[in-house]
Amino acid sequence: MQFKKPTFWDYQKISFWSVLLFPFSIIYFSIIWVIKVTSIFKSYKKMPIPVICVGNIYIGGTGKTPLVREIFNITKSLGKNPAFIKKYHAYLSDEIKMLKDKGKVFTDHKRYKSILSSVSNNHDVAILDDGFQDFSIKPDFSILCFNSTQMIGNGLLIPSGPLRESLRAILRADCIIINGPKNLEFEKKLFKTIQNKKLHIFYSKYKIKNIEKFKNKEITAFAGIGNPSNFFDLLRKNNLDIKETFSFPDHHEYSKKDFEKIIKDRSTKIITTEKDYYRMNDSQKKNCEYIEVNLEIENKDKFIDIIKSYL
């Protein structure tokens, strides 16, 4: 499912379009409320192994998948045999391929079935890439991801804004990871919402592993992710010489016409994200390279200790 985020979602003030779409946000809220209420009368499926859930309430571009891969590395270093859990959707093949490069991935239309399959295959930790809104499973440790640039956008629910749930949903989380530079204004919003709830807050940032390949070269960059502008900003912050950029919807399937536009200036080096690269065919891959990034978590030792306490 290709999805291009409306620009008004990230306005700090309420726009005309947000007001126009607000009745549909009320309908969306009502549906979510019914799902939550009905889940109260159903028993959570308690899994036989620890479940770590990495999710969001802001749609797209919060860094879930890189964090999931980092948690995989952490749990493995602690002597565990972790598995990735991903709800099956055909359009998520790029993210599934990214995870498969690191370890075993179990997918199903129902996440709890994937977890049980992982148990049958002798895995002892389940790491959910998304699933915060899956009320059929009770995670042992829930992490919510945010981006310090977009934060919660205009703060409204879909389709008036970018939120899957209101900010009060953080009360169900055990930990928050904010990707990007420190944002004290956003932290104040979080603490005002959580009040006395104990909630761990960490910051993370991306570090480009293969940056030497692209230094002192003119670059054309393209991306079809939740927030392409964040990718382009990362390149510029690393002093790469960006001549032109192209933005596409999240999970975009690249066509021949797209690539004709992207590679028209063959004097530049063509680069994209790892996620985009996994969506391309072999012919398209010959025309570009991808940026390899590591996710670095501040106070990582403390984060590891918290993870360890839930295993």
KOLNUVO-322048 format. One record per residue: residue number from 1; z, x, y of N, C-alpha, C in turn. Coordinates in pm, whole numbers. Atoms other than C-alpha are relative to their C-alpha. Layout:
BEGIN
<tidren NUM <Z X Y> <Z X Y> <Z X Y>>,
...
***
This chain:
BEGIN
<tidren 1 <0 85 -119> <0 0 0> <0 89 124>>,
<tidren 2 <8 -78 -123> <-120 166 321> <71 -75 112>>,
<tidren 3 <-77 65 -105> <101 103 618> <7 90 122>>,
<tidren 4 <-9 -73 -126> <68 216 979> <104 -69 87>>,
<tidren 5 <-113 56 -73> <387 166 1173> <-41 -36 143>>,
<tidren 6 <30 37 -140> <348 -28 1502> <79 87 96>>,
<tidren 7 <-67 -89 -96> <432 191 1802> <119 -68 68>>,
<tidren 8 <-109 68 -71> <654 -78 1958> <129 -1 -80>>,
<tidren 9 <-122 -6 81> <898 -44 1669> <96 107 50>>,
<tidren 10 <-85 -110 -44> <1024 280 1820> <31 -2 149>>,
<tidren 11 <-40 13 -140> <1055 158 2178> <150 -22 8>>,
<tidren 12 <-144 19 -16> <1412 179 2300> <32 -136 65>>,
<tidren 13 <-16 133 -58> <1360 -148 2489> <-80 -101 -80>>,
<tidren 14 <68 106 73> <1256 -480 2338> <-135 -29 66>>,
<tidren 15 <134 22 -53> <881 -532 2376> <-43 -146 -17>>,
<tidren 16 <57 134 13> <668 -845 2405> <-26 -34 -146>>,
<tidren 17 <34 25 140> <554 -805 2044> <126 -22 -85>>,
<tidren 18 <-126 19 72> <912 -776 1920> <53 -142 18>>,
<tidren 19 <-46 136 -30> <1001 -1103 2091> <-88 -101 -73>>,
<tidren 20 <95 91 63> <686 -1273 1959> <24 -10 -151>>,
<tidren 21 <-17 -3 145> <763 -1167 1600> <143 -30 -45>>,
<tidren 22 <-141 16 35> <1136 -1233 1616> <28 -117 -96>>,
<tidren 23 <-23 109 97> <1118 -1574 1437> <-24 43 -145>>,
<tidren 24 <28 -49 136> <968 -1393 1136> <109 96 -47>>,
<tidren 25 <-114 -86 36> <1253 -1141 1150> <118 -84 -47>>,
<tidren 26 <-107 91 42> <1494 -1434 1120> <-25 -46 -144>>,
<tidren 27 <36 40 137> <1307 -1551 810> <28 115 -97>>,
<tidren 28 <-23 -118 84> <1318 -1197 669> <150 19 -23>>,
<tidren 29 <-146 -14 12> <1694 -1175 741> <56 -103 -97>>,
<tidren 30 <-48 108 87> <1748 -1509 565> <-28 33 -147>>,
<tidren 31 <36 -36 138> <1566 -1385 254> <94 110 -52>>,
<tidren 32 <-90 -109 39> <1773 -1063 245> <141 -53 -22>>,
<tidren 33 <-135 57 10> <2093 -1264 299> <15 -77 -132>>,
<tidren 34 <-3 75 126> <2008 -1494 5> <9 95 -119>>,
<tidren 35 <-2 -99 108> <1940 -1193 -217> <139 61 -14>>,
<tidren 36 <-134 -60 3> <2275 -1039 -122> <102 -97 -55>>,
<tidren 37 <-98 101 43> <2470 -1361 -171> <-13 -29 -149>>,
<tidren 38 <20 29 143> <2314 -1436 -510> <44 118 -86>>,
<tidren 39 <-41 -118 78> <2388 -1078 -619> <152 3 -18>>,
<tidren 40 <-146 4 12> <2759 -1145 -559> <41 -70 -130>>,
<tidren 41 <-33 79 118> <2752 -1395 -846> <-58 60 -128>>,
<tidren 42 <51 -72 116> <2577 -1150 -1074> <79 130 -14>>,
<tidren 43 <-73 -124 20> <2750 -852 -1227> <-95 119 20>>,
<tidren 44 <77 -123 -13> <2627 -511 -1118> <-17 63 -137>>,
<tidren 45 <21 -73 125> <2476 -311 -1400> <58 139 17>>,
<tidren 46 <-62 -131 -5> <2711 -17 -1437> <-68 89 -102>>,
<tidren 47 <78 -88 86> <2510 269 -1578> <91 97 -76>>,
<tidren 48 <-82 -90 82> <2638 503 -1853> <4 144 53>>,
<tidren 49 <-1 -133 -60> <2563 811 -1639> <16 -14 152>>,
<tidren 50 <-11 8 -147> <2635 894 -1270> <-135 -28 65>>,
<tidren 51 <122 37 -72> <2380 740 -1034> <16 38 147>>,
<tidren 52 <4 -39 -141> <2303 901 -698> <-120 -69 63>>,
<tidren 53 <107 76 -65> <2101 673 -471> <-29 58 139>>,
<tidren 54 <44 -48 -131> <1901 812 -177> <-92 -106 58>>,
<tidren 55 <79 110 -56> <1772 534 46> <-7 5 151>>,
<tidren 56 <7 11 -145> <1711 420 401> <5 -147 41>>,
<tidren 57 <17 135 -54> <1717 117 626> <-114 -2 101>>,
<tidren 58 <116 -16 -89> <1448 250 861> <-122 29 -88>>,
<tidren 59 <117 -14 87> <1102 217 705> <-76 129 28>>,
<tidren 60 <88 -117 -4> <930 549 637> <45 115 87>>,
<tidren 61 <-18 -119 -83> <965 904 759> <143 46 20>>,
<tidren 62 <-140 -42 -15> <1336 962 698> <35 119 -89>>,
<tidren 63 <-22 -118 82> <1299 1245 445> <69 -24 -132>>,
<tidren 64 <-65 32 127> <1414 1069 128> <-44 94 -113>>,
<tidren 65 <49 -74 116> <1190 1247 -121> <37 149 4>>,
<tidren 66 <-47 -140 -3> <1261 1605 1> <149 12 -31>>,
<tidren 67 <-143 -4 29> <1633 1524 -12> <27 -23 -148>>,
<tidren 68 <-14 27 144> <1601 1381 -363> <-29 127 -80>>,
<tidren 69 <33 -124 71> <1436 1706 -475> <110 105 18>>,
<tidren 70 <-109 -95 -23> <1715 1910 -315> <124 -36 -82>>,
<tidren 71 <-114 44 82> <1983 1701 -490> <-27 31 -147>>,
<tidren 72 <37 -38 137> <1794 1759 -816> <35 146 -24>>,
<tidren 73 <-30 -143 14> <1823 2135 -759> <151 24 -4>>,
<tidren 74 <-145 -17 -6> <2193 2103 -674> <65 -40 -132>>,
<tidren 75 <-62 47 125> <2284 1897 -981> <-38 90 -118>>,
<tidren 76 <42 -91 106> <2083 2130 -1201> <81 130 5>>,
<tidren 77 <-80 -122 -15> <2271 2430 -1059> <144 -20 -44>>,
<tidren 78 <-136 33 45> <2594 2250 -1153> <5 -21 -152>>,
<tidren 79 <2 9 146> <2487 2253 -1518> <-38 -136 -55>>,
<tidren 80 <40 133 44> <2358 1896 -1531> <-148 -4 -39>>,
<tidren 81 <139 22 38> <2034 1760 -1673> <-50 -126 72>>,
<tidren 82 <33 119 -81> <1918 1527 -1391> <-140 -54 -28>>,
<tidren 83 <132 64 9> <1627 1284 -1390> <-26 -77 129>>,
<tidren 84 <41 80 -115> <1434 1123 -1106> <-27 -143 -45>>,
<tidren 85 <25 142 27> <1426 742 -1097> <-80 -57 117>>,
<tidren 86 <87 55 -104> <1145 571 -907> <-52 -135 -45>>,
<tidren 87 <57 130 32> <1051 205 -900> <-152 10 1>>,
<tidren 88 <145 -16 12> <690 172 -1011> <-76 -85 101>>,
<tidren 89 <102 63 -85> <430 91 -746> <-120 94 -5>>,
<tidren 90 <119 -86 12> <73 218 -781> <-20 86 124>>,
<tidren 91 <25 -74 -124> <61 324 -415> <98 117 20>>,
<tidren 92 <-98 -108 -13> <360 559 -467> <-33 119 -90>>,
<tidren 93 <37 -107 93> <167 793 -699> <19 138 62>>,
<tidren 94 <-17 -130 -66> <184 1073 -438> <144 49 -11>>,
<tidren 95 <-141 -39 7> <564 1070 -430> <43 30 -143>>,
<tidren 96 <-32 -24 142> <586 1048 -809> <-51 138 -43>>,
<tidren 97 <55 -132 33> <360 1355 -841> <84 112 60>>,
<tidren 98 <-86 -99 -64> <580 1544 -595> <128 22 -82>>,
<tidren 99 <-121 -11 80> <884 1469 -810> <-28 64 -136>>,
<tidren 100 <35 -53 132> <707 1552 -1137> <-14 152 1>>,
<tidren 101 <11 -145 -11> <651 1904 -1008> <136 69 -14>>,
<tidren 102 <-136 -54 7> <1029 1948 -1009> <70 -32 -131>>,
<tidren 103 <-72 40 120> <1147 1755 -1313> <-54 -131 -57>>,
<tidren 104 <41 121 70> <1126 1448 -1534> <20 -123 90>>,
<tidren 105 <-5 122 -81> <1048 1117 -1360> <-11 -121 -93>>,
<tidren 106 <4 125 76> <1120 774 -1508> <-31 -114 97>>,
<tidren 107 <39 110 -88> <945 474 -1355> <-9 -131 -78>>,
<tidren 108 <9 134 58> <960 102 -1423> <7 -97 117>>,
<tidren 109 <-13 101 -105> <942 -222 -1227> <147 -31 27>>,
<tidren 110 <-144 18 -18> <1320 -240 -1278> <68 137 -15>>,
<tidren 111 <-59 -134 0> <1518 72 -1189> <101 20 -111>>,
<tidren 112 <-104 -20 102> <1800 9 -1435> <-63 32 -136>>,
<tidren 113 <69 -33 125> <1547 22 -1721> <-41 147 -2>>,
<tidren 114 <36 -142 -10> <1429 361 -1597> <123 88 -25>>,
<tidren 115 <-123 -77 20> <1788 483 -1588> <37 4 -149>>,
<tidren 116 <-33 5 143> <1849 368 -1946> <-97 85 -81>>,
<tidren 117 <98 -86 68> <1528 544 -2053> <38 147 17>>,
<tidren 118 <-41 -140 -23> <1656 865 -1894> <119 37 -88>>,
<tidren 119 <-115 -24 88> <1981 831 -2089> <-47 25 -143>>,
<tidren 120 <55 -17 136> <1782 793 -2412> <-66 136 -19>>,
<tidren 121 <63 -131 6> <1612 1121 -2324> <97 113 38>>,
<tidren 122 <-107 -100 -15> <1945 1303 -2287> <21 53 142>>,
<tidren 123 <-32 -37 -137> <1963 1313 -1909> <139 -53 35>>,
<tidren 124 <-138 39 -28> <2312 1295 -1763> <29 -31 147>>,
<tidren 125 <-12 42 -140> <2250 1224 -1391> <-131 -69 39>>,
<tidren 126 <119 72 -48> <2011 967 -1240> <-5 9 152>>,
<tidren 127 <17 -13 -145> <1876 1036 -891> <-108 -98 44>>,
<tidren 128 <93 105 -44> <1717 732 -728> <-68 39 131>>,
<tidren 129 <78 -17 -122> <1439 795 -479> <-31 -140 52>>,
<tidren 130 <-1 138 -52> <1489 472 -279> <85 -85 -95>>,
<tidren 131 <-82 87 84> <1693 183 -414> <126 -50 67>>,
<tidren 132 <-121 46 -70> <1957 119 -148> <4 -152 8>>,
<tidren 133 <7 147 -7> <1836 -243 -132> <-10 -64 -139>>,
<tidren 134 <1 54 136> <1846 -283 -513> <144 -38 -36>>,
<tidren 135 <-138 46 20> <2158 -495 -561> <35 -23 -146>>,
<tidren 136 <-28 17 143> <2129 -500 -939> <72 122 -58>>,
<tidren 137 <-61 -124 47> <2264 -145 -967> <114 40 92>>,
<tidren 138 <-113 -51 -77> <2598 -6 -856> <-3 152 -5>>,
<tidren 139 <4 -146 2> <2541 358 -757> <141 59 8>>,
<tidren 140 <-128 -71 -14> <2824 607 -789> <10 66 136>>,
<tidren 141 <2 -68 -129> <2716 778 -468> <-127 -41 73>>,
<tidren 142 <115 50 -77> <2490 627 -199> <-17 81 128>>,
<tidren 143 <34 -77 -119> <2316 830 69> <-106 -75 79>>,
<tidren 144 <100 60 -88> <2132 684 367> <-62 109 86>>,
<tidren 145 <73 -100 -78> <1865 892 542> <-48 -58 133>>,
<tidren 146 <52 35 -132> <1778 879 910> <-73 120 58>>,
<tidren 147 <64 -107 -75> <1556 1079 1141> <60 -1 141>>,
<tidren 148 <-71 -4 -129> <1725 1199 1460> <-90 -33 118>>,
<tidren 149 <93 34 -109> <1410 1135 1666> <-18 -151 11>>,
<tidren 150 <24 145 -2> <1333 774 1567> <130 -80 -11>>,
<tidren 151 <-130 65 21> <1696 687 1475> <-20 -136 -69>>,
<tidren 152 <23 133 56> <1676 307 1423> <-105 -75 83>>,
<tidren 153 <105 63 -81> <1385 245 1662> <59 -98 100>>,
<tidren 154 <-52 101 -93> <1436 -73 1861> <119 -78 -56>>,
<tidren 155 <-120 60 59> <1714 -178 1622> <-20 -138 -59>>,
<tidren 156 <27 134 51> <1541 -496 1503> <-53 4 -143>>,
<tidren 157 <49 11 137> <1453 -616 1155> <-151 -22 -5>>,
<tidren 158 <141 26 26> <1103 -631 1009> <-32 -149 26>>,
<tidren 159 <106 -85 -55> <854 -731 1155> <16 30 149>>,
<tidren 160 <-22 -31 -141> <1004 -717 1507> <34 147 21>>,
<tidren 161 <-40 -140 -7> <1131 -369 1433> <-13 67 -136>>,
<tidren 162 <22 -78 122> <1147 -101 1163> <111 -8 -104>>,
<tidren 163 <-116 0 89> <1472 -197 990> <-13 -96 -118>>,
<tidren 164 <-4 83 121> <1496 -325 633> <130 -81 -3>>,
<tidren 165 <-129 67 -14> <1860 -418 706> <59 40 135>>,
<tidren 166 <-65 -36 -125> <2086 -415 1010> <80 129 -19>>,
<tidren 167 <-75 -125 5> <2283 -101 1096> <131 -15 -77>>,
<tidren 168 <-124 21 74> <2589 -258 935> <-14 31 -149>>,
<tidren 169 <23 -36 140> <2430 -176 600> <60 136 -34>>,
<tidren 170 <-58 -132 27> <2571 175 642> <141 -11 -58>>,
<tidren 171 <-134 19 57> <2908 28 540> <-3 7 -153>>,
<tidren 172 <12 -12 146> <2774 31 181> <-26 145 -43>>,
<tidren 173 <33 -138 32> <2690 402 202> <125 87 -8>>,
<tidren 174 <-107 -99 8> <2910 698 114> <-30 121 87>>,
<tidren 175 <42 -120 -72> <2710 956 306> <-125 -31 81>>,
<tidren 176 <119 13 -83> <2454 977 585> <-56 139 26>>,
<tidren 177 <65 -127 -33> <2203 1257 628> <-105 -27 107>>,
<tidren 178 <90 17 -114> <2023 1283 961> <-92 121 5>>,
<tidren 179 <97 -109 -1> <1705 1489 953> <-43 29 143>>,
<tidren 180 <38 -38 -135> <1644 1682 1274> <117 55 78>>,
<tidren 181 <-107 -56 -84> <1847 1818 1566> <114 -99 21>>,
<tidren 182 <-117 86 -22> <2194 1685 1645> <-30 -104 106>>,
<tidren 183 <23 111 -91> <2189 1347 1816> <133 -72 19>>,
<tidren 184 <-134 54 -22> <2529 1260 1961> <-3 -148 34>>,
<tidren 185 <14 142 -34> <2406 927 2097> <-7 -86 -127>>,
<tidren 186 <13 74 125> <2309 816 1747> <131 5 -78>>,
<tidren 187 <-129 -11 69> <2636 945 1601> <100 -102 56>>,
<tidren 188 <-90 98 -61> <2826 727 1850> <-28 -141 -53>>,
<tidren 189 <37 132 55> <2631 422 1727> <52 -15 -142>>,
<tidren 190 <-45 4 139> <2716 510 1369> <151 -21 -7>>,
<tidren 191 <-146 9 4> <3089 560 1434> <50 -134 53>>,
<tidren 192 <-37 132 -53> <3103 237 1636> <-17 -106 -108>>,
<tidren 193 <27 96 107> <2958 54 1335> <96 15 -117>>,
<tidren 194 <-83 -21 120> <3164 214 1059> <149 -14 30>>,
<tidren 195 <-140 10 -43> <3491 208 1259> <90 90 -86>>,
<tidren 196 <-96 -81 75> <3760 323 1014> <-48 43 -138>>,
<tidren 197 <51 -37 132> <3540 368 707> <-24 151 -7>>,
<tidren 198 <26 -143 20> <3532 721 569> <-145 17 -42>>,
<tidren 199 <142 -18 26> <3171 832 580> <-39 144 32>>,
<tidren 200 <43 -139 -20> <3031 1182 537> <-133 2 74>>,
<tidren 201 <124 -11 -75> <2764 1276 792> <-45 146 2>>,
<tidren 202 <59 -133 2> <2536 1578 750> <-133 -3 74>>,
<tidren 203 <133 -16 -58> <2231 1709 931> <-85 88 -92>>,
<tidren 204 <92 -82 79> <1924 1857 765> <-120 37 86>>,
<tidren 205 <122 -40 -72> <1610 2034 880> <-100 58 -100>>,
<tidren 206 <106 -56 84> <1278 2145 735> <-27 145 40>>,
<tidren 207 <41 -138 -24> <1193 2513 698> <-130 23 -75>>,
<tidren 208 <131 -24 61> <830 2609 634> <5 128 -83>>,
<tidren 209 <-7 -114 92> <812 2838 330> <-121 92 13>>,
<tidren 210 <123 -79 1> <449 2951 361> <-61 15 139>>,
<tidren 211 <47 -2 -138> <427 2981 740> <-87 122 31>>,
<tidren 212 <76 -122 -29> <287 3338 732> <-150 -20 -21>>,
<tidren 213 <142 26 28> <-42 3202 593> <-73 -60 120>>,
<tidren 214 <62 77 -107> <-101 3001 909> <22 57 139>>,
<tidren 215 <-24 -62 -130> <20 3229 1187> <-128 66 52>>,
<tidren 216 <115 -63 -67> <-237 3354 1440> <-134 -59 -43>>,
<tidren 217 <122 70 37> <-490 3098 1323> <-7 -133 76>>,
<tidren 218 <17 131 -62> <-634 2794 1499> <2 -105 -111>>,
<tidren 219 <-27 96 106> <-532 2484 1307> <-39 -142 38>>,
<tidren 220 <16 145 -7> <-645 2126 1254> <98 -59 -101>>,
<tidren 221 <-103 58 87> <-358 1919 1111> <-22 -151 -12>>,
<tidren 222 <9 144 20> <-366 1572 959> <110 -46 -94>>,
<tidren 223 <-108 54 83> <-110 1345 795> <-8 -151 -8>>,
<tidren 224 <-10 144 23> <-80 998 643> <137 -28 -59>>,
<tidren 225 <-139 19 42> <299 964 625> <69 -97 95>>,
<tidren 226 <-72 97 -82> <570 747 781> <-2 32 148>>,
<tidren 227 <1 -44 -139> <589 951 1103> <-83 128 14>>,
<tidren 228 <84 -120 -11> <290 1188 1137> <38 89 117>>,
<tidren 229 <-35 -79 -118> <409 1296 1482> <111 100 -30>>,
<tidren 230 <-108 -92 36> <720 1453 1325> <-56 124 -69>>,
<tidren 231 <64 -113 69> <497 1671 1106> <-68 91 102>>,
<tidren 232 <69 -80 -102> <288 1783 1404> <102 74 88>>,
<tidren 233 <-106 -65 -80> <607 1857 1603> <59 119 -75>>,
<tidren 234 <-53 -110 81> <736 2072 1315> <-93 121 9>>,
<tidren 235 <97 -109 -8> <416 2279 1325> <9 69 136>>,
<tidren 236 <-5 -56 -136> <440 2325 1702> <130 77 23>>,
<tidren 237 <-129 -69 -15> <810 2419 1686> <-1 136 -68>>,
<tidren 238 <14 -127 70> <707 2697 1449> <-112 86 60>>,
<tidren 239 <96 -78 -80> <459 2821 1711> <-137 15 -67>>,
<tidren 240 <135 -1 55> <146 2737 1513> <-97 -55 104>>,
<tidren 241 <101 32 -101> <-172 2703 1717> <-78 -125 -43>>,
<tidren 242 <60 128 40> <-261 2334 1674> <-109 -40 99>>,
<tidren 243 <113 36 -86> <-607 2253 1810> <-27 -150 0>>,
<tidren 244 <29 143 10> <-642 1895 1684> <85 -62 -110>>,
<tidren 245 <-78 71 102> <-442 1636 1491> <-64 -135 -30>>,
<tidren 246 <50 131 43> <-536 1325 1294> <113 -73 -73>>,
<tidren 247 <-104 82 62> <-291 1048 1202> <-61 -114 -81>>,
<tidren 248 <46 107 87> <-340 801 917> <120 -82 -45>>,
<tidren 249 <-112 81 50> <-130 517 767> <72 69 -115>>,
<tidren 250 <-78 -52 112> <144 602 519> <-70 -35 -132>>,
<tidren 251 <64 15 132> <5 647 163> <-151 -22 10>>,
<tidren 252 <144 19 -21> <-350 656 300> <-82 70 -107>>,
<tidren 253 <93 -58 97> <-625 714 43> <-121 53 79>>,
<tidren 254 <102 -61 -84> <-867 959 205> <-141 -21 -56>>,
<tidren 255 <140 25 36> <-1237 877 203> <-85 121 42>>,
<tidren 256 <95 -104 -39> <-1542 1099 241> <-18 1 152>>,
<tidren 257 <16 13 -144> <-1579 968 595> <119 61 75>>,
<tidren 258 <-120 -58 -61> <-1220 1065 678> <-12 152 7>>,
<tidren 259 <6 -145 6> <-1280 1421 566> <-112 57 85>>,
<tidren 260 <108 -46 -88> <-1607 1450 754> <52 11 143>>,
<tidren 261 <-60 -3 -133> <-1407 1372 1068> <100 115 12>>,
<tidren 262 <-106 -101 -4> <-1120 1608 980> <-56 142 4>>,
<tidren 263 <49 -138 15> <-1327 1913 888> <-123 29 87>>,
<tidren 264 <119 -21 -84> <-1593 1882 1159> <3 137 69>>,
<tidren 265 <-13 -132 -60> <-1455 2197 1324> <40 99 -109>>,
<tidren 266 <-27 -89 113> <-1487 2448 1039> <53 136 42>>,
<tidren 267 <-56 -127 -46> <-1366 2733 1258> <152 2 -8>>,
<tidren 268 <-146 9 8> <-1007 2606 1223> <45 -10 -145>>,
<tidren 269 <-60 16 133> <-774 2612 924> <51 -143 -10>>,
<tidren 270 <-38 140 18> <-718 2260 787> <129 -7 -82>>,
<tidren 271 <-126 11 74> <-359 2180 687> <55 -143 6>>,
<tidren 272 <-60 134 9> <-163 1872 583> <136 11 -66>>,
<tidren 273 <-130 2 67> <162 1767 418> <-19 8 -152>>,
<tidren 274 <6 -4 147> <243 1816 50> <-28 -139 -56>>,
<tidren 275 <18 137 46> <260 1439 8> <-145 -44 12>>,
<tidren 276 <141 34 -18> <-92 1395 150> <-87 74 -101>>,
<tidren 277 <79 -83 91> <-225 1679 -65> <-3 -60 -140>>,
<tidren 278 <-6 59 134> <-111 1502 -382> <-85 -127 -13>>,
<tidren 279 <85 121 5> <-323 1198 -289> <-149 32 -3>>,
<tidren 280 <141 -38 -12> <-648 1391 -264> <-64 29 -135>>,
<tidren 281 <73 -42 119> <-917 1448 -521> <-28 150 10>>,
<tidren 282 <21 -145 6> <-1018 1801 -625> <-96 49 107>>,
<tidren 283 <98 -39 -101> <-1313 1810 -388> <64 8 139>>,
<tidren 284 <-66 0 -130> <-1097 1722 -88> <99 116 12>>,
<tidren 285 <-101 -108 -2> <-830 1977 -184> <-62 135 31>>,
<tidren 286 <67 -128 -26> <-1087 2257 -158> <-14 26 150>>,
<tidren 287 <23 -12 -145> <-1115 2190 216> <128 19 81>>,
<tidren 288 <-124 -9 -79> <-748 2218 309> <113 63 -82>>,
<tidren 289 <-121 -49 63> <-404 2358 232> <116 -84 50>>,
<tidren 290 <-115 78 -46> <-60 2204 258> <117 91 38>>,
<tidren 291 <-121 -69 -45> <260 2312 428> <110 -21 -104>>,
<tidren 292 <-113 9 92> <540 2391 184> <130 7 81>>,
<tidren 293 <-126 1 -75> <882 2300 320> <120 -7 -93>>,
<tidren 294 <-131 14 63> <1240 2342 208> <86 -85 90>>,
<tidren 295 <-96 77 -78> <1505 2095 316> <132 76 0>>,
<tidren 296 <-126 -72 -13> <1808 2281 447> <107 -93 54>>,
<tidren 297 <-110 89 -39> <2137 2090 469> <110 82 65>>,
<tidren 298 <-112 -68 -64> <2400 2200 718> <129 -26 -78>>,
<tidren 299 <-125 11 78> <2742 2262 560> <-32 -35 -146>>,
<tidren 300 <48 31 135> <2564 2268 225> <111 11 -106>>,
<tidren 301 <-109 -17 98> <2872 2395 37> <88 -124 -7>>,
<tidren 302 <-81 122 -3> <3069 2091 151> <-76 -115 -66>>,
<tidren 303 <83 105 61> <2780 1863 51> <-1 14 -152>>,
<tidren 304 <0 -24 144> <2768 2024 -294> <134 -43 -61>>,
<tidren 305 <-132 39 51> <3143 1973 -337> <12 -152 -12>>,
<tidren 306 <-4 147 4> <3102 1602 -256> <-83 -51 -118>>,
<tidren 307 <84 38 113> <2815 1568 -503> <75 23 -131>>,
<tidren 308 <-72 -38 122> <3024 1746 -767> <110 -100 -33>>,
<tidren 309 <-112 92 23> <3311 1501 -720> <-45 -133 -60>>,
<tidren 310 <51 126 54> <3086 1210 -825> <-67 16 -137>>,
<tidren 311 <68 -23 127> <2942 1372 -1137> <96 -9 -119>>,
***
